[in-house]
Amino acid sequence: MRIGIVGLWHLGFVYAGCLAELGHDVVAYDPNLDTIEKTKTEKYPVEEFGLAELVREQVRTKRLRFTDSLDQLRDTEFIWVTHDVPVDSNDRANLGPLDHLMSMVIDVMSPEQVLVVSSQVPVGYCRSKLVEASAKGKKILIGYSPENLRLGQSLDSFKTQDTWAIGTDSDQVVALFNSLFEKSGVEVFDCAIETAEMIKHGLNAFLALNVAFGNELGRVCSDVGADGKAVAKFIRKDPRVGNRAYILPGGPISGGTLLRDVQYLSSRSPIQGLGLPVIDNIWQSNRTQQDFIIQSIVKECLSSNEPVVIMGLAYKEGSSAIKQSFSLFLVTELIDRGKELVLFDPLVKNVTIGDNNLQVIQSISTALRKGGDIVLINPPQDGVTFLSEINRRPRTVFNICDYPELLRQPVTGLRVVSVSDL
């Protein structure tokens, strides 16, 4: 099948590479000429393990090509919109760029082409595009398919997903969507457009609710002298909960992915008069946890004259995505307090905060030897080097990610502080 991908950031590159690997002929479009030019030198806006190699191979086989011209998508059967929707500091989405892009796509579409949206949009968005197209005198075939990629594991997420949802009014869209995956044997769940959009909101809001609940429960446990992790682990043994529930107390939600959907749902509360007190308070609960951890770390770190080592800037290990990451909020606060920092991340090359262009070190050994106390936000990929280097001297490690090896191998002079200890 001939497929056009619209919008090249993380989602767009993953979908383009994986669909081409399935044997489809994929042309990937982005309005940013710089993004297209960088693909010629294999420079992509976000790093994910295995993604560059996959894209390179699909370009080599000529199943995947890139363009900055929407006209190149006119002869495709299927246009898949994967444009990333940015969020502000409060995780509220800015739909302006996507609206502009969708308007251009609708203008070039033919009646025979199918348009599927997987960008992170609020419920009702795709229906509004049917109205917009009708106002232009065009009738389009449209569907919404929620994406469930896990950053850092996105290729595996795509390849192992056994059920895909497609929300549409059209049997033709369902049939074409089924044909996309006929060789991989996945199940296609077809439903109304609004149902598919709500599947995305519901899943992410539920996961966010789990995290917020687990963190609040953990704070109560700390206050009464109980072991929050032990409480959560036992709760997860209950079959009504499940052993993978996101309720272990720890760091806050980062990245804006889950919380964007929380904010979409919460925005309907005052407008529709629905009264959504649980959903309305998920975001604030998460921000309370974030502020609590940051202020606790800052209070301890300011008593030392040595630089603080921040290990992990991306909001998920295995990726270079840093938007709305917990690390950036912490780094900003420490810089504002005048604290010298050493930043480490294996994939993030540099970070700009305000007027500060900060160097990021890719070597664990170099980073750990330059600083004192450590804030471990993402698990180290090279655990052997990490454990060897932290053994060299007394220091405090704030184990935000609950790296288990720090608990299994106690080191004399090393103070390990988990979130539950703050």
C-alpha positions, -999 to +999 in steps of 0.1 A: +000+000+000+011+036-007+011+055+026+018+092+034+030+101+068+024+137+079+045+151+108+080+139+116+089+138+152+090+107+174+057+092+164+061+100+127+096+085+123+085+053+142+054+048+121+072+056+089+100+031+096+077+003+109+051+006+082+079+005+055+093-026+072+059-042+069+063-038+031+044-006+024+056+022+002+059+051+025+065+088+018+070+109+049+063+146+049+071+174+073+067+212+066+101+219+083+127+219+055+155+215+081+139+183+094+138+169+058+174+180+051+187+163+082+173+130+072+198+130+043+226+128+069+206+105+092+200+132+118+166+128+134+149+152+159+147+124+186+168+094+193+154+060+201+174+028+202+172+010+169+152+038+151+180+052+131+190+018+119+155+009+109+149+042+090+183+038+073+175+003+061+140+013+048+155+042+029+181+019+014+154-005+002+135+025-013+104+017+007+108+050+026+115+085+014+111+120+028+097+152+014+088+187+023+061+188-004+025+177+003+020+172-034+041+141-031+013+126-011-014+130-038-009+095-052-010+077-018-040+057-007-036+064+029-025+096+047-016+091+084-012+123+104+014+119+132+023+155+139+034+160+175+011+183+195+032+205+218+022+213+254+029+243+276+044+241+311+010+231+325+007+203+299-020+221+280-019+214+243-013+239+215-033+227+185-025+257+163+003+241+142-017+209+138-048+228+127-028+246+100-013+213+088-046+195+087-061+223+067-033+219+041-037+181+040-075+184+035-069+208+006-047+183-013-067+152-006-087+134-032-121+118-024-106+083-027-078+089-001-083+078+035-071+102+063-062+087+097-051+109+126-029+096+154-017+130+167-027+137+203-060+155+199-090+162+221-122+142+216-143+158+189-113+169+169-117+146+139-154+152+137-146+190+135-124+183+105-152+166+087-172+198+092-142+219+081-138+198+049-176+200+042-174+238+045-148+237+017-170+216-004-150+184+002-161+151+014-133+132+031-128+097+046-114+101+081-106+080+111-088+082+144-063+056+157-049+061+192-012+055+195+003+036+225+040+038+219+062+037+250+091+061+246+124+042+247+107+010+236+087+023+207+098-001+180+089-030+202+056-013+211+047-010+175+058-045+165+041-063+194+009-044+195-018-071+190-048-048+187-052-015+169-083+007+173-097+027+144-126+051+150-145+061+119-180+064+102-167+046+071-166+009+063-140+018+036-117+032+062-120+001+084-113-022+054-082-002+043-069-001+079-073-038+082-053-043+050-024-024+065-018-052+090-030-082+071+005-097+070+011-093+107-022-108+119-032-081+144-068-075+155-084-043+144-110-029+168-134-006+149-156+019+166-170+055+164-145+083+160-153+098+194-149+064+210-114+060+196-104+095+208-118+087+242-098+054+243-066+075+242-078+099+268-091+072+291-060+050+290-036+079+296-057+094+323-061+061+341-023+055+340-018+091+354-044+084+381-025+053+391+008+072+394-008+101+414-025+076+437+006+056+443+026+087+451+000+101+475-003+068+492+035+067+495+036+101+512+010+090+537+031+058+543+062+079+549+043+101+574+031+072+595+063+051+593+050+025+569+069+011+539+052+026+509+068+002+484+058-029+504+022-016+506+021-010+468+037-044+460+011-063+481-018-043+466-005-053+432-008-090+441-046-085+442-060-097+409-084-068+408-053-045+406-026-065+388+012-068+392+020-041+366-002-013+381+016+020+382+012+025+420+047+022+433+056+055+450+084+074+432+090+102+408+063+123+391+049+119+356+071+135+331+069+144+294+034+157+290+021+126+272-002+113+300-010+146+314-020+161+281-049+137+280-057+145+316-059+182+307-081+174+276-106+157+299-103+182+327-111+211+302-145+196+296-155+199+333-162+237+335-174+239+298-199+210+300-206+213+337-199+176+341-182+178+375-150+157+373-133+161+407-111+130+404-098+139+369-096+176+377-071+169+405-047+144+389-025+172+374-022+191+407-015+159+426+014+152+402+027+187+404+026+185+442+048+153+441+072+170+417+076+201+438+080+181+470+108+160+455+126+190+439+125+211+471+137+181+492+166+176+469+175+213+466+175+216+504+200+189+508+222+198+478+227+234+488+246+223+519+274+210+497+300+230+478+305+204+451+286+203+418+255+181+417+255+153+391+221+150+373+220+115+357+193+113+330+178+143+313+153+126+290+119+119+305+123+082+296+155+062+294+164+050+259+153+083+243+165+118+238+131+135+244+134+161+271+102+181+269+085+185+302+110+161+318+113+161+356+151+166+352+146+200+335+123+213+363+150+202+388+179+216+368+160+249+364+155+252+402+191+243+410+204+269+385+181+295+400+196+287+434+231+292+420+241+256+422+268+242+399+257+212+380+272+183+360+247+169+335+248+133+321+227+116+295+238+091+269+216+104+241+209+141+249+236+163+234+228+198+249+201+216+268+191+252+268+173+266+299+166+303+296+198+320+286+219+290+297+232+266+270+243+237+291+268+210+282+257+174+286+283+147+292+279+113+276+305+095+297+294+081+331+330+081+344+337+117+334+304+129+348+307+112+382+343+123+387+334+159+381+307+162+408+297+151+442+261+141+452+241+124+425+205+126+414+198+094+396+167+100+375+170+074+348+187+039+353+223+039+340+227+018+309+262+009+320+255-003+355+290-018+361+308+015+354+282+034+375+286+012+405+324+012+402+326+050+400+303+058+429+324+035+451+354+058+448+342+083+475+315+091+500+285+108+486+247+109+485+227+093+457+191+104+453+177+072+438+146+088+420+143+059+396+146+032+423+176+016+406+177-018+424+214-023+423+219+005+447+200-014+473+215-048+465+251-036+468+255-013+499+287+007+498+304+021+528+302+058+529+275+059+502+241+073+513+212+062+492+180+083+494+149+070+478+118+092+472+102+075+502+131+087+523+127+124+515 
